[in-house]
Amino acid sequence: MSEHPIEGLMKNAMESIKEMVDVNTVVGDPVETPDGSVIIPISRVACGFAAGGGDYQAGEGGRGQESPPPSFGGGSGAGVSVQPMGFLVVGNGQIRLLPVDGNAMYDRLIDMMPNLIDKLQAICNRDKNKEQGTDTPVI
């Protein structure tokens, strides 16, 4: 059975999308800074695709004439949206996500929680040592 023309349209559009969107679009190329940190851009990629068409009869054949074969008319289209989400920063023994969105206050608070907990534990331990009289002076 021969290939229908819509299959060719769809194949062409899908190959074009494949060329535009690859893993380097979502996770960008890493950039190394002079201090040894590595910065990796992260993006959100969304794709849309549509194809359609139809067969139509060009005209009626007269008496004793065969009608012409049906003609095909159609089209396809695709769209890609790339939205930067943030940067993954790897260095100094830690990994951090720096979001691009200006409303990233909650993300920043979550990132700061481990440091805050460590500081609170250090304060509590220092106070506990003072109560027990085992506090050594800091020189």
Helices and strands as residue ranges (DSSP letters): H 5-20, H 23-26, E 31-32, E 38-56, E 71-91, E 94-99, H 105-132
